[in-house]
Amino acid sequence: MICYYKTYVDKLPCWGASMSKIIAKVVFGGDGGVGKTTLIQRYLTGEFIDTTKLTIGVGFHIHQMSHQGRDISLSVWDCGGQEQFKQMGIFDNYFRGALVAVLMFDLTRALSIGGLNTWYGFVDKNTKTDVILVGGKSDLPRDPLIADDIVEDTIKKYNAIRYIETSSANGLGVELVFNEIARISLDKISEID
């Protein structure tokens, strides 16, 4: 049995019988309060939890799913977005070896787009980590400064291969984010098989 972990070129033995043969690392980054943890929890539990507490450092989840008939386990890393955590200098270690980085901003706060620059700096360029850009809180009134041309420029600036608007409150786009993570991961892993 072969497992893919950390990077799509590392092959490690799988010890857990219930784990998928494929383990893909994905990291969520974005400023504090943009909705990363709420998005992850909405996908994992199917519920909107609006009382999510501040992520201290990094949260971690393993999620098993099937995409297009192939099983995959996602190793999901949820980086705390508060400034004090970014200044600790540890996040580049969490981004290292990720197949996918989900960079998230808040559609109700234009300033959160500016924070993506720091998060993109953590993305591991050596392993060709793919970036998905996510605009969260689409159910709320959009900041008028976040025009379509600003979003298009942001997609280009961070070489995002996909842009998805989401709402953890009503579930819009949440499943699509994880399906895209699975699709990208499986495509990358298929390239080396």
C-alpha positions in Angstrom: 0.0 0.0 0.0 1.3 3.4 -1.0 0.4 6.7 0.7 1.2 10.2 -0.6 2.0 12.6 2.2 3.4 16.1 2.5 4.3 16.3 -1.2 3.1 14.3 -4.1 6.5 12.8 -4.6 6.8 11.3 -1.1 5.7 7.7 -0.9 5.2 6.3 2.6 3.7 3.1 3.9 0.1 3.4 5.1 -0.5 1.8 8.5 -4.1 2.6 9.1 -6.5 0.2 7.3 -9.3 2.8 7.4 -7.1 5.5 5.7 -7.2 6.1 2.0 -4.2 5.1 0.0 -3.8 8.7 -1.0 -3.1 11.5 1.6 -3.0 15.0 0.3 -1.9 18.0 2.3 -3.9 21.2 2.0 -3.3 24.4 3.9 -5.8 27.2 4.6 -4.4 30.7 5.0 -5.9 34.2 5.3 -6.3 37.0 7.8 -8.1 36.5 11.1 -11.9 36.5 10.9 -12.2 35.7 7.1 -14.0 32.5 7.8 -11.4 29.7 7.3 -12.3 27.7 10.4 -16.0 28.2 9.8 -15.7 27.0 6.2 -13.8 23.9 7.2 -16.3 23.1 10.0 -19.3 23.7 7.7 -17.8 21.1 5.3 -16.8 18.6 8.0 -20.0 18.8 10.0 -22.6 20.2 7.6 -23.4 22.8 10.2 -22.8 26.5 10.4 -21.1 27.4 13.7 -21.0 31.2 14.0 -19.4 31.1 17.4 -16.1 29.6 16.2 -13.2 30.6 18.5 -10.0 32.1 17.3 -7.6 29.5 15.9 -4.5 29.4 18.1 -1.5 28.7 15.9 -2.7 25.9 13.6 -5.8 23.6 13.6 -5.5 20.1 12.0 -8.1 17.7 10.5 -8.0 14.5 8.5 -11.0 14.1 6.2 -11.6 11.1 4.0 -13.6 11.5 0.9 -14.2 10.1 -2.5 -13.9 12.1 -5.7 -14.7 10.6 -9.1 -14.5 7.1 -7.8 -11.1 7.5 -6.1 -10.6 7.7 -2.3 -8.5 10.4 -0.8 -7.7 11.5 2.7 -7.2 15.2 3.1 -4.7 16.4 5.7 -6.2 19.9 6.4 -4.1 22.5 8.1 -6.0 25.6 9.3 -3.6 28.5 10.0 -4.6 31.1 12.6 -4.9 34.4 10.9 -4.1 36.8 13.7 -1.0 39.0 13.3 0.8 37.5 16.3 0.8 34.1 14.8 2.1 35.3 11.4 5.0 37.0 13.2 6.0 33.8 14.9 7.6 32.7 11.6 6.2 29.2 11.6 3.7 29.2 8.8 6.1 28.6 6.0 6.8 25.2 7.6 3.1 24.3 7.5 2.8 25.4 3.8 5.9 23.3 2.8 4.9 20.3 0.8 1.2 21.2 0.4 -0.4 20.1 -2.8 -3.0 22.9 -2.4 -3.1 26.2 -0.6 -6.5 27.8 -0.1 -6.0 31.5 0.3 -9.1 33.1 1.7 -10.4 36.7 2.1 -13.6 38.2 3.4 -15.9 39.7 0.8 -17.2 42.1 3.4 -13.7 43.5 4.2 -11.6 44.8 1.4 -8.6 45.0 3.6 -8.5 41.3 3.9 -7.4 41.1 0.2 -4.3 43.0 1.2 -3.4 40.4 3.7 -3.2 37.7 1.0 0.2 39.0 0.1 1.7 37.7 3.3 -0.1 34.4 3.0 1.1 33.9 -0.6 4.6 34.4 0.7 4.2 31.2 2.7 3.3 29.1 -0.3 6.0 26.6 -1.2 7.1 27.5 -4.7 9.5 24.5 -4.9 6.7 21.9 -4.8 4.5 23.8 -7.2 1.6 24.1 -4.7 -1.6 25.1 -6.5 -3.6 28.0 -5.1 -7.3 28.2 -4.8 -8.6 31.7 -4.0 -11.7 31.8 -1.8 -13.9 34.8 -1.1 -15.9 34.1 2.0 -19.1 35.4 3.5 -20.9 35.8 0.2 -24.3 35.8 2.0 -23.5 39.2 3.6 -23.4 42.7 1.9 -20.2 42.9 -0.2 -17.7 45.6 0.5 -18.1 48.0 -2.5 -14.3 48.3 -2.8 -14.2 44.6 -3.8 -15.2 45.0 -7.5 -14.9 42.3 -10.1 -11.7 43.8 -11.6 -10.1 43.7 -8.1 -10.9 40.0 -7.8 -9.6 39.3 -11.3 -6.4 41.1 -10.5 -6.1 39.2 -7.2 -6.6 35.8 -9.0 -3.7 36.7 -11.5 -1.4 38.1 -8.8 -1.5 34.9 -6.8 -1.6 32.5 -9.8 -4.8 31.0 -8.5 -6.1 28.2 -10.6 -9.6 28.6 -9.2 -11.7 31.3 -7.5 -14.7 30.3 -5.5 -17.1 32.5 -3.5 -18.5 30.8 -0.4 -20.9 31.2 2.4 -20.5 29.0 5.4 -23.9 30.3 6.6 -25.9 28.9 3.7 -23.3 26.4 2.4 -22.8 28.1 -1.0 -19.6 26.9 -2.6 -18.3 25.0 0.5 -18.5 21.5 -1.0 -17.0 22.9 -4.3 -13.9 24.1 -2.5 -13.2 20.6 -1.1 -14.1 18.9 -4.4 -11.6 21.2 -6.2 -9.0 20.3 -3.6 -9.6 16.6 -4.2 -9.6 17.0 -8.0 -6.3 19.0 -8.0 -4.6 16.6 -5.6 -5.7 13.5 -7.5 -4.6 15.1 -10.8 -1.1 15.9 -9.4 -0.7 12.5 -7.9 -1.8 10.9 -11.2 1.0 12.8 -12.9 3.7 10.8 -11.0 2.1 7.4 -11.0 
